[in-house]
Amino acid sequence: MSKFWSEAIQHLVPYVPGEQPKEQQIVKLNTNENPYPPSPLVMQTLQDFDLARLRLYPDPDARALKQALADYHGVTRDNVFVGNGSDEVLAHTFMAFFRQKAPLLMPNISYSFYDVYCNLYDIQYSEVPLQADFSICLDDYSQTNGGIIFANPNAPTGRTLELDEIERLLARNTESVVVVDEAYVDFGAQSAIALTQRYDNLLVVQTFSKSRSLAGLRIGFAIGHPDLIDGLERVKNSFNSYPLDMLAISAGVAAIEDEEYFRSTTDRIIATREWTCNELQALGFVVLPSCTNFVFAHHRYLEGAELMGYLRANGLLVRHFSRPLIDNHLRISIGTDAQMQRLIDTLTGHPDIIRLEA
Ligand SMILES: Cc1ncc(COP(=O)(O)O)c(C=O)c1O
C-alpha cells in the first residue's frame, strides 16, 4: 500500500500466475506449457529474422498474422483480432463488452483471471455453480445478463461442452455477448469458431501458448463478427497500438503454416495424457475426463496440498488451488513421456500410496 496509489488500485486483487522456478532441473507441470519446442519452421523464421528491421514499429494491425489465422479458420480478416497473449485479448473483451447494467455470468470454477478483470473494470458478475461432476450446465445461464463467459474446455477442470449445447445457449441468448475461451481446444475438443458465422454475439478466444508451444512469445486471438472485432480494436487502439511485436507476428504465421508439427505434437500430448490418467487411477486418484494438456485429479485418501508439497520436495511442480470445492485437487500439466513417468514413479514412492493392479 502506498499513499500514491489511486483509490481504484488499492482494492485490486491481482491474478497470481503459476511459479516459474529458477532451478532448471525442476519438472514443471504447473502452468500448462507445452513440453515440446515450437515448430522448426518457427525457429528458422526467428533465426532468419532481419534484426535491423527492429528499429521500425511493427504493423499495428498485424495483417500477416490475421490473414494466416483467417485462412486457417475459414473466415475473413475482419473476423480476427490479435493481442499480446489471450490474457490481453480477454482483458479487452471484458472492457469492450461486459461493462453493462446486468451482471456477467461465469462458472464458479473457471479461469481465475475472469474475476480479476471484473474487479479491474468494475464489472458486476454472478458465478453459476458447476454441477456436482464439475461440468458446466449451460441451461443454468438463462437469467438476465450483461454477457456470458466460460472456458471450453474449462480450466482447471478440463471438462468439455459439446457444440450443440453451446449453440442452444446462443439461440436463446441473443442480446449479450457470449465469449468462449478455447485456450485448450486443440487437445481434443470441438471449436465453436464455425458458429461465429451464424451468431453475431459469439466471440471465440484462442492462444498460441499451449498447442503451438509459444507461451513465451505472447500471441492470442479472437474470432467473431466484424462489429465485435471493431469493438476490440477500439479498446486496443486506446491502450497500445502495437501489442504484437515483429518477431511474434512472423513466428505466429510460421506456426500456423506448420500444420504437420502442430498435429504431431498435440497427438503426442493427447496420448501421454491418456497414459497418465490410467496410471494416476491405478495409484488411487480420481481423474476428471480431460480434453486439455492437463489433468485435474484428487487422491482418494491423501490431501492435495500435502501431495503438492511431496512432489515439490522431489523436484516436480504441479498446481494446487487453495479455493473451496477444489482445494483437494491437483492440476497436473502433461509433459513429455519421461516427465510423466517420473511423476508416476515419484507418486509410487509415496509411503501412503499403494498401486492397485488392474
Ligand atoms: C483458460 C485460459 N484462458 C486463457 C489463458 C491465457 O493464455 P495466454 O495469455 O498465454 O494466451 C490461460 C492460461 O493459462 C487459460 O488457462
The ligand as an ORCA input file, in Angstrom:
! r2SCAN-3c Opt
* xyz 0 1
  C      -8.486    -20.773    -19.748
  C      -7.319    -19.909    -20.091
  N      -7.520    -18.839    -20.847
  C      -6.511    -18.015    -21.187
  C      -5.219    -18.258    -20.753
  C      -4.146    -17.267    -21.097
  O      -3.253    -17.716    -22.024
  P      -2.227    -16.741    -22.740
  O      -2.350    -15.377    -22.143
  O      -0.896    -17.351    -22.507
  O      -2.610    -16.745    -24.184
  C      -4.959    -19.367    -19.959
  C      -3.587    -19.608    -19.479
  O      -3.281    -20.475    -18.725
  C      -6.031    -20.206    -19.613
  O      -5.842    -21.269    -18.816
*
